[in-house]
Amino acid sequence: MDVADAIRSRRTHKQFGSEPVSEETLRELLELARYAPNHHLTQPWRFRVLGPQTRRRIEELAGEKEARKLQRAPTLVLATAALSGDPLTDEEDLHASAAAVYAVLLGATARGLASYWRTPTCFRDPLVRGVLGLGEDERMVGLIHLGPRLSEPPDKHRLSIDDVLTVLP
Ligand SMILES: Cc1cc2nc3c(=O)[nH]c(=O)nc-3n(C[C@H](O)[C@H](O)[C@H](O)COP(=O)(O)O)c2cc1C
């Protein structure tokens, strides 16, 4: 699959097969993230693959409704940005970390996997952050859901290029 096809065919999936993504594939996907564009090459992205024990502890803290949502995907990867405290650098590092997450989603799409970028509110909870070992300097960028593809989510309405493009003289 070429890049344009991966970009066009990626969808937010909320249903997944039960088989976790293999460690080998996961490493290949996260390896792609390392190539995201990044001012001053601060490489702020951090990834945590959530194992069964961690998932259980988070589900207990999150409550039943949220736990059910977290159980939708067999593989969850938390992406964060390690920030320096300098406002300009932090803004750019968040952008770079988002680009890194997108690289993972596109890589997953190209491999026929379903993916979903989520930012669950409970991951802002100090207790949940504690379970994840998040430092004060780390900001959630996304909880990447991955797993076998089960469905074909519909395309969503998007503005046309003419709605968003201005060509300046
Ligand atoms: C930073 C970010 C946070 C997101 N957080 C959520 C979320 O918490 N819950 C959710 O359902 N979707 C979330 N999404 C996914 C968007 O809702 C989704 O990309 C959008 O509806 C477009 O659909 P598509 O991905 O299928 O093209 C998030 C996307 C981004 C980029």
The ligand as an ORCA input file, in Angstrom:
! r2SCAN-3c Opt
* xyz 0 1
  C      -5.773     14.225     19.266
  C      -6.916     13.311     18.957
  C      -7.706     12.840     19.990
  C      -8.784     12.000     19.727
  N      -9.514     11.552     20.787
  C     -10.604     10.786     20.551
  C     -11.382     10.314     21.636
  O     -11.055     10.523     22.809
  N     -12.493      9.601     21.349
  C     -12.864      9.316     20.067
  O     -13.888      8.674     19.860
  N     -12.101      9.706     19.010
  C     -10.985     10.436     19.224
  N     -10.200     10.821     18.163
  C     -10.483     10.320     16.795
  C     -11.343     11.276     16.000
  O     -12.625     11.372     16.571
  C     -11.424     10.757     14.542
  O     -10.136     10.767     13.976
  C     -12.374     11.613     13.695
  O     -13.703     11.388     14.075
  C     -12.241     11.334     12.193
  O     -12.558      9.976     11.907
  P     -11.531      9.023     11.135
  O     -10.333      8.874     12.056
  O     -12.253      7.715     10.921
  O     -11.139      9.687      9.866
  C      -9.098     11.630     18.395
  C      -8.280     12.088     17.349
  C      -7.198     12.909     17.629
  C      -6.318     13.373     16.487
*
